[in-house]
């Protein structure tokens, strides 16, 4: 793609709107994940003994295991959501804009 064509894609209002949405989604997920990690680490620092409490009487599984798994699985889930959206809706918009700009270039 030549520089003029690339610039026309970047200047396209539909592409700009999609780029803003993608940015907001990415930053929102980043802030959410950062908050989860900060709360998790702070809680470990403030009350480490609470992570050693068994889930049930006579159980070897503790709440710390479940909380740690939640943090990991949550990170995987929001990453999956972002990738799905970026490779789906956002990529479709990008390709549509590129096709539109190329069609107008050949006219």
C-alpha positions in Angstrom: 0.0 0.0 0.0 1.5 3.3 -1.0 1.8 6.3 1.4 -1.0 8.3 -0.2 -3.4 5.4 0.0 -2.4 4.6 3.6 -3.0 8.3 4.5 -6.4 8.2 3.0 -7.3 5.1 5.0 -6.0 6.9 8.2 -8.0 10.0 7.4 -11.2 8.1 6.7 -13.9 8.9 9.4 -15.1 5.3 9.7 -11.5 4.2 10.3 -10.9 6.9 12.8 -14.1 5.9 14.7 -13.0 2.3 14.7 -9.5 3.2 15.9 -11.0 5.2 18.8 -13.2 2.3 19.8 -10.3 -0.1 19.6 -8.2 2.3 21.8 -10.9 2.8 24.3 -11.5 -1.0 24.6 -7.8 -1.7 24.9 -7.2 1.0 27.6 -10.4 0.0 29.5 -9.3 -3.6 29.6 -5.8 -2.5 30.7 -7.1 -0.4 33.5 -9.5 -3.2 34.6 -6.7 -5.8 34.7 -4.3 -3.4 36.4 -7.0 -2.7 39.1 -7.6 -6.5 39.6 -3.8 -7.0 40.0 -3.4 -4.1 42.4 -6.3 -5.3 44.6 -5.0 -8.8 44.5 -1.4 -7.9 45.5 -2.6 -5.3 48.1 -4.9 -7.9 49.7 -2.0 -10.4 49.8 0.1 -7.7 51.5 -2.6 -6.7 54.0 -4.1 -10.1 54.8 -1.9 -13.0 53.7 -3.4 -15.4 56.1 -6.8 -15.1 54.4 -5.4 -16.8 51.3 -4.6 -19.8 53.5 -8.1 -20.4 54.7 -9.5 -23.7 53.5 -12.5 -23.5 51.2 -14.3 -26.2 53.2 -13.7 -28.0 56.5 -11.0 -30.6 56.1 -10.1 -29.4 52.6 -6.6 -28.8 51.4 -7.7 -26.3 48.8 -7.5 -22.7 50.0 -9.2 -19.5 48.9 -5.8 -18.3 47.7 -5.9 -21.0 45.0 -9.3 -19.9 43.8 -8.5 -16.2 43.9 -5.2 -16.7 42.0 -7.0 -18.8 39.4 -9.6 -16.1 39.0 -7.0 -13.5 38.3 -5.3 -15.7 35.7 -8.5 -16.8 34.0 -9.9 -13.2 34.0 -6.7 -12.0 32.3 -7.1 -14.8 29.7 -10.8 -14.0 29.2 -10.4 -10.3 28.6 -7.4 -11.0 26.3 -9.6 -13.4 24.3 -12.4 -10.9 24.1 -10.1 -8.2 22.8 -8.4 -10.5 20.2 -11.9 -11.7 19.0 -13.1 -8.1 18.6 -9.8 -6.9 17.0 -9.7 -9.8 14.6 -13.4 -9.7 13.9 -15.3 -6.4 13.9 -12.3 -4.1 13.9 -10.5 -6.0 11.1 -13.7 -6.1 9.0 -14.0 -2.3 9.3 -10.3 -1.8 8.4 -10.7 -4.0 5.3 -14.0 -2.3 4.3 -12.3 1.1 4.5 -9.3 -0.1 2.5 -11.5 -1.5 -0.2 -13.6 1.8 -0.3 -10.5 3.9 -0.5 -9.0 1.8 -3.2 -12.2 1.9 -5.3 -12.3 5.7 -5.1 -8.6 5.8 -6.1 -9.3 3.8 -9.3 -12.2 6.1 -10.4 
